[in-house]
Amino acid sequence: MLKSDLISVLIQKKGITQKQAEATVEQIFDSMKEALVRGENIEIRGFGAFHVKHYDGYQGRNPKTGEVIPVKPKRGILFRTGKELRDRVNRSAGQPLPQDDEDRDDGDLAATGDE
């Protein structure tokens, strides 16, 4: 799925204009980027979480010459899926859902066309 696909979904499901949909998607992504740049984590229940991981600097080596090269500290971004998303993806892959999902609303599946 591309950003343009997200915009199309907003237009179709919410009946808003192309410009409004583009502005909405851009604002969401910009807010997420800014939070990650500040070192904040992002958690979206049922979907997953983005975590900023700090890596310490270290002494690396050039594999060709063997020369020692200092590697600066840096930050990376990790994404971990939420349980609900992971279960839905696995279900669509033919794996049964765990039996402890008694509190799930099965009417939710019919609305999304998963059955």
C-alpha positions in Angstrom: 0.0 0.0 0.0 1.3 3.4 -0.9 0.6 6.8 0.5 -1.7 7.5 -2.5 -3.7 4.4 -1.6 -4.3 5.7 1.9 -5.4 9.0 0.4 -7.8 7.1 -1.9 -9.3 5.2 1.0 -9.9 8.4 2.9 -11.7 9.9 -0.1 -13.9 6.8 -0.6 -14.7 6.0 3.0 -15.0 9.6 4.5 -16.2 11.4 1.4 -13.7 14.2 1.8 -11.9 16.0 -1.0 -8.5 15.0 -2.4 -6.8 18.0 -0.9 -8.3 17.3 2.6 -7.3 13.7 2.4 -3.7 14.6 1.3 -3.4 17.2 4.1 -4.7 14.7 6.7 -2.3 11.9 5.7 0.7 14.4 5.5 -0.2 15.8 8.9 -0.3 12.4 10.5 3.1 11.3 8.9 4.7 14.7 9.8 3.6 14.4 13.4 5.0 10.9 13.6 8.3 11.9 12.0 8.6 14.9 14.4 8.0 12.6 17.4 10.6 10.1 16.3 13.1 12.9 15.7 12.5 14.1 19.3 13.3 10.5 20.5 9.7 9.7 21.4 8.1 6.3 20.9 4.8 6.0 19.0 2.3 3.4 20.0 -0.9 2.7 18.0 -3.0 0.1 19.8 -4.0 -2.8 17.7 -1.4 -1.9 15.0 2.1 -1.7 16.6 4.8 0.6 18.0 7.7 2.5 16.7 10.7 2.7 19.1 13.8 4.8 18.8 16.8 2.7 19.7 20.1 4.3 20.6 23.3 2.6 19.4 26.6 3.4 21.1 29.6 4.3 19.0 32.3 1.6 18.5 35.5 0.9 16.7 34.9 -0.8 13.4 37.3 -2.1 10.8 37.5 -1.6 7.1 37.3 -5.2 5.9 39.5 -4.5 2.9 42.4 -2.7 4.6 41.9 -3.7 8.3 42.1 0.0 9.2 40.3 0.9 12.5 37.4 3.3 11.8 35.5 5.0 14.6 31.7 4.5 14.1 29.7 7.4 15.7 26.7 6.8 18.0 23.4 6.7 16.2 19.7 6.1 16.5 17.6 3.7 14.6 13.9 3.0 14.5 12.3 -0.3 15.3 8.8 -1.4 14.6 7.0 -4.1 16.5 3.6 -5.3 15.5 0.7 -5.3 17.9 -0.9 -8.6 18.9 -4.1 -7.9 17.0 -2.4 -7.1 13.7 0.0 -10.1 14.1 -3.0 -12.4 14.7 -5.0 -11.0 11.7 -1.9 -11.4 9.4 -1.4 -14.9 10.6 -5.0 -15.8 10.2 -5.0 -14.6 6.6 -1.9 -16.8 6.1 -4.0 -19.9 7.0 -3.0 -20.2 10.6 -5.7 -20.4 13.2 -6.0 -17.7 15.8 -5.1 -18.4 19.4 -8.0 -19.7 21.5 -7.7 -16.9 24.1 -9.5 -14.4 21.9 -12.8 -14.9 23.7 -13.3 -11.1 24.2 -13.0 -10.3 20.4 -16.1 -9.0 18.7 -16.7 -11.4 15.7 -19.0 -8.9 14.1 -15.8 -6.9 13.4 -14.7 -9.6 11.0 -17.9 -9.5 8.9 -17.6 -5.7 8.5 -14.1 -6.1 7.0 -14.9 -8.9 4.7 -12.4 -11.3 6.2 -14.9 -14.2 6.3 
